[in-house]
Amino acid sequence: MKTILEKLLGRQRVLVKENERAVALYKGEIQAILMPGEHWLANRRGNLE
């Protein structure tokens, strides 16, 4: 469940597990390669997948 602060800031928490990596894309361009751990990504329009 989202907290009020997450909703106001337009951010979403993403958990990357130990043996995984994630690629953050914005408009088709690589923004970051996320290593294992907790990350907060911008999600103002609610379309983060």
Distance bins in CASP14 RR format, pairs under 12 A and 6 or more apart:
PFRMAT RR
TARGET T0000
AUTHOR 0000-0000-0000
RMODE 2
METHOD distances of the structure
MODEL  1
1 7 0 0 0 0 0 1 0 0 0 0 0
1 13 0 0 0 0 0 1 0 0 0 0 0
2 8 0 0 0 0 0 1 0 0 0 0 0
2 9 0 0 0 0 0 1 0 0 0 0 0
2 10 0 0 0 0 1 0 0 0 0 0 0
2 11 0 0 0 0 1 0 0 0 0 0 0
2 12 0 0 0 0 1 0 0 0 0 0 0
2 13 0 0 0 0 1 0 0 0 0 0 0
2 43 0 0 0 0 1 0 0 0 0 0 0
2 46 0 0 0 0 0 1 0 0 0 0 0
2 48 0 0 0 0 0 1 0 0 0 0 0
3 9 0 0 0 0 1 0 0 0 0 0 0
3 10 0 0 0 0 0 1 0 0 0 0 0
3 11 0 0 0 0 0 1 0 0 0 0 0
3 12 0 0 0 0 0 1 0 0 0 0 0
3 13 0 0 0 0 1 0 0 0 0 0 0
4 10 0 0 0 0 0 1 0 0 0 0 0
5 11 0 0 0 0 1 0 0 0 0 0 0
5 12 0 0 0 0 0 1 0 0 0 0 0
5 13 0 0 0 0 0 1 0 0 0 0 0
5 40 0 0 0 0 0 1 0 0 0 0 0
6 12 1 0 0 1 0 0 0 0 0 0 0
6 13 1 0 0 1 0 0 0 0 0 0 0
6 14 0 0 0 0 0 1 0 0 0 0 0
6 40 0 0 0 0 1 0 0 0 0 0 0
6 41 0 0 0 0 0 1 0 0 0 0 0
6 42 0 0 0 0 0 1 0 0 0 0 0
6 43 0 0 0 0 1 0 0 0 0 0 0
6 44 0 0 0 0 0 1 0 0 0 0 0
6 46 0 0 0 0 0 1 0 0 0 0 0
6 48 0 0 0 0 0 1 0 0 0 0 0
7 43 0 0 0 0 1 0 0 0 0 0 0
7 44 0 0 0 0 0 1 0 0 0 0 0
7 46 0 0 0 0 0 1 0 0 0 0 0
8 43 0 0 0 0 0 1 0 0 0 0 0
8 44 0 0 0 0 0 1 0 0 0 0 0
9 40 0 0 0 0 1 0 0 0 0 0 0
9 41 0 0 0 0 0 1 0 0 0 0 0
9 42 0 0 0 0 1 0 0 0 0 0 0
9 43 0 0 0 0 1 0 0 0 0 0 0
9 44 0 0 0 0 1 0 0 0 0 0 0
10 40 0 0 0 0 1 0 0 0 0 0 0
10 41 0 0 0 0 1 0 0 0 0 0 0
10 42 1 0 0 1 0 0 0 0 0 0 0
10 43 1 0 1 0 0 0 0 0 0 0 0
10 44 1 0 1 0 0 0 0 0 0 0 0
10 45 0 0 0 0 1 0 0 0 0 0 0
10 46 1 0 0 1 0 0 0 0 0 0 0
10 47 0 0 0 0 0 1 0 0 0 0 0
10 48 0 0 0 0 1 0 0 0 0 0 0
11 38 0 0 0 0 0 1 0 0 0 0 0
11 39 0 0 0 0 1 0 0 0 0 0 0
11 40 1 0 1 0 0 0 0 0 0 0 0
11 41 1 0 0 1 0 0 0 0 0 0 0
11 42 1 0 0 1 0 0 0 0 0 0 0
11 43 1 0 0 1 0 0 0 0 0 0 0
11 44 0 0 0 0 1 0 0 0 0 0 0
11 46 0 0 0 0 0 1 0 0 0 0 0
11 48 0 0 0 0 1 0 0 0 0 0 0
12 24 0 0 0 0 0 1 0 0 0 0 0
12 38 0 0 0 0 0 1 0 0 0 0 0
12 39 0 0 0 0 1 0 0 0 0 0 0
12 40 1 0 0 1 0 0 0 0 0 0 0
12 41 1 0 1 0 0 0 0 0 0 0 0
12 42 0 0 0 0 1 0 0 0 0 0 0
12 43 1 1 0 0 0 0 0 0 0 0 0
12 44 0 0 0 0 1 0 0 0 0 0 0
12 45 0 0 0 0 0 1 0 0 0 0 0
12 46 1 0 0 1 0 0 0 0 0 0 0
12 47 0 0 0 0 0 1 0 0 0 0 0
12 48 1 0 1 0 0 0 0 0 0 0 0
12 49 0 0 0 0 0 1 0 0 0 0 0
13 34 0 0 0 0 0 1 0 0 0 0 0
13 37 0 0 0 0 0 1 0 0 0 0 0
13 38 1 0 0 1 0 0 0 0 0 0 0
13 39 1 0 0 1 0 0 0 0 0 0 0
13 40 1 0 1 0 0 0 0 0 0 0 0
13 41 0 0 0 0 1 0 0 0 0 0 0
13 42 0 0 0 0 0 1 0 0 0 0 0
13 43 0 0 0 0 1 0 0 0 0 0 0
13 48 0 0 0 0 0 1 0 0 0 0 0
14 20 0 0 0 0 0 1 0 0 0 0 0
14 21 0 0 0 0 0 1 0 0 0 0 0
14 22 1 0 0 1 0 0 0 0 0 0 0
14 23 0 0 0 0 0 1 0 0 0 0 0
14 24 0 0 0 0 1 0 0 0 0 0 0
14 32 0 0 0 0 0 1 0 0 0 0 0
14 34 1 0 0 1 0 0 0 0 0 0 0
14 35 0 0 0 0 0 1 0 0 0 0 0
14 36 0 0 0 0 0 1 0 0 0 0 0
14 37 0 0 0 0 1 0 0 0 0 0 0
14 38 1 0 0 1 0 0 0 0 0 0 0
14 39 1 0 1 0 0 0 0 0 0 0 0
14 40 1 0 0 1 0 0 0 0 0 0 0
14 41 1 0 1 0 0 0 0 0 0 0 0
14 42 0 0 0 0 0 1 0 0 0 0 0
14 43 0 0 0 0 1 0 0 0 0 0 0
14 48 1 0 0 1 0 0 0 0 0 0 0
14 49 0 0 0 0 0 1 0 0 0 0 0
15 22 0 0 0 0 1 0 0 0 0 0 0
15 34 0 0 0 0 1 0 0 0 0 0 0
15 35 0 0 0 0 0 1 0 0 0 0 0
15 36 0 0 0 0 1 0 0 0 0 0 0
15 37 1 0 0 1 0 0 0 0 0 0 0
15 38 1 0 1 0 0 0 0 0 0 0 0
15 39 1 0 0 1 0 0 0 0 0 0 0
15 40 0 0 0 0 0 1 0 0 0 0 0
15 41 0 0 0 0 0 1 0 0 0 0 0
16 22 1 0 1 0 0 0 0 0 0 0 0
16 23 0 0 0 0 0 1 0 0 0 0 0
16 24 0 0 0 0 0 1 0 0 0 0 0
16 32 0 0 0 0 0 1 0 0 0 0 0
16 33 0 0 0 0 1 0 0 0 0 0 0
16 34 1 0 1 0 0 0 0 0 0 0 0
16 35 1 0 0 1 0 0 0 0 0 0 0
16 36 1 0 1 0 0 0 0 0 0 0 0
16 37 1 0 1 0 0 0 0 0 0 0 0
16 38 1 0 0 1 0 0 0 0 0 0 0
16 39 1 0 0 1 0 0 0 0 0 0 0
16 41 0 0 0 0 0 1 0 0 0 0 0
17 34 0 0 0 0 0 1 0 0 0 0 0
17 35 0 0 0 0 0 1 0 0 0 0 0
17 36 1 0 0 1 0 0 0 0 0 0 0
17 37 1 0 0 1 0 0 0 0 0 0 0
17 38 0 0 0 0 0 1 0 0 0 0 0
18 35 0 0 0 0 1 0 0 0 0 0 0
18 36 1 0 1 0 0 0 0 0 0 0 0
18 37 0 0 0 0 1 0 0 0 0 0 0
19 35 0 0 0 0 0 1 0 0 0 0 0
19 36 1 0 0 1 0 0 0 0 0 0 0
19 37 0 0 0 0 0 1 0 0 0 0 0
20 33 0 0 0 0 0 1 0 0 0 0 0
20 34 0 0 0 0 1 0 0 0 0 0 0
20 35 0 0 0 0 1 0 0 0 0 0 0
20 36 1 0 0 1 0 0 0 0 0 0 0
20 37 0 0 0 0 1 0 0 0 0 0 0
20 39 0 0 0 0 0 1 0 0 0 0 0
21 32 0 0 0 0 0 1 0 0 0 0 0
21 33 1 0 0 1 0 0 0 0 0 0 0
21 34 1 0 0 1 0 0 0 0 0 0 0
21 35 1 0 0 1 0 0 0 0 0 0 0
21 36 1 0 0 1 0 0 0 0 0 0 0
21 37 0 0 0 0 0 1 0 0 0 0 0
21 39 0 0 0 0 0 1 0 0 0 0 0
22 30 0 0 0 0 0 1 0 0 0 0 0
22 31 0 0 0 0 0 1 0 0 0 0 0
22 32 0 0 0 0 1 0 0 0 0 0 0
22 33 1 0 0 1 0 0 0 0 0 0 0
22 34 1 0 1 0 0 0 0 0 0 0 0
22 35 0 0 0 0 1 0 0 0 0 0 0
22 36 0 0 0 0 1 0 0 0 0 0 0
22 37 0 0 0 0 1 0 0 0 0 0 0
22 38 0 0 0 0 0 1 0 0 0 0 0
22 39 1 0 0 1 0 0 0 0 0 0 0
22 41 0 0 0 0 1 0 0 0 0 0 0
22 48 0 0 0 0 0 1 0 0 0 0 0
22 49 0 0 0 0 0 1 0 0 0 0 0
23 29 0 0 0 0 0 1 0 0 0 0 0
23 30 1 0 0 1 0 0 0 0 0 0 0
23 31 0 0 0 0 1 0 0 0 0 0 0
23 32 1 0 0 1 0 0 0 0 0 0 0
23 33 1 0 1 0 0 0 0 0 0 0 0
23 34 1 0 0 1 0 0 0 0 0 0 0
23 35 0 0 0 0 0 1 0 0 0 0 0
23 39 0 0 0 0 0 1 0 0 0 0 0
23 41 0 0 0 0 0 1 0 0 0 0 0
23 49 0 0 0 0 0 1 0 0 0 0 0
24 30 1 0 0 1 0 0 0 0 0 0 0
24 31 1 0 1 0 0 0 0 0 0 0 0
24 32 1 0 1 0 0 0 0 0 0 0 0
24 33 1 0 0 1 0 0 0 0 0 0 0
24 34 1 0 0 1 0 0 0 0 0 0 0
24 35 0 0 0 0 0 1 0 0 0 0 0
24 39 0 0 0 0 1 0 0 0 0 0 0
24 40 0 0 0 0 0 1 0 0 0 0 0
24 41 1 0 0 1 0 0 0 0 0 0 0
24 42 0 0 0 0 1 0 0 0 0 0 0
24 43 0 0 0 0 0 1 0 0 0 0 0
24 48 0 0 0 0 1 0 0 0 0 0 0
24 49 0 0 0 0 0 1 0 0 0 0 0
25 31 1 0 0 1 0 0 0 0 0 0 0
25 32 0 0 0 0 1 0 0 0 0 0 0
25 33 0 0 0 0 0 1 0 0 0 0 0
25 34 0 0 0 0 0 1 0 0 0 0 0
25 41 0 0 0 0 0 1 0 0 0 0 0
25 47 0 0 0 0 0 1 0 0 0 0 0
25 48 0 0 0 0 0 1 0 0 0 0 0
25 49 0 0 0 0 1 0 0 0 0 0 0
26 32 0 0 0 0 1 0 0 0 0 0 0
26 41 0 0 0 0 1 0 0 0 0 0 0
26 42 0 0 0 0 1 0 0 0 0 0 0
26 43 0 0 0 0 0 1 0 0 0 0 0
26 44 0 0 0 0 0 1 0 0 0 0 0
26 45 0 0 0 0 0 1 0 0 0 0 0
26 47 0 0 0 0 0 1 0 0 0 0 0
26 48 0 0 0 0 0 1 0 0 0 0 0
27 47 0 0 0 0 0 1 0 0 0 0 0
31 39 0 0 0 0 0 1 0 0 0 0 0
31 41 0 0 0 0 1 0 0 0 0 0 0
31 42 0 0 0 0 1 0 0 0 0 0 0
31 48 0 0 0 0 0 1 0 0 0 0 0
32 39 0 0 0 0 1 0 0 0 0 0 0
32 40 0 0 0 0 0 1 0 0 0 0 0
32 41 0 0 0 0 1 0 0 0 0 0 0
32 42 0 0 0 0 0 1 0 0 0 0 0
33 39 0 0 0 0 0 1 0 0 0 0 0
34 40 0 0 0 0 0 1 0 0 0 0 0
34 41 0 0 0 0 1 0 0 0 0 0 0
39 48 0 0 0 0 0 1 0 0 0 0 0
40 48 0 0 0 0 0 1 0 0 0 0 0
41 47 0 0 0 0 0 1 0 0 0 0 0
41 48 1 0 0 1 0 0 0 0 0 0 0
41 49 0 0 0 0 0 1 0 0 0 0 0
42 48 0 0 0 0 1 0 0 0 0 0 0
43 49 0 0 0 0 1 0 0 0 0 0 0
END
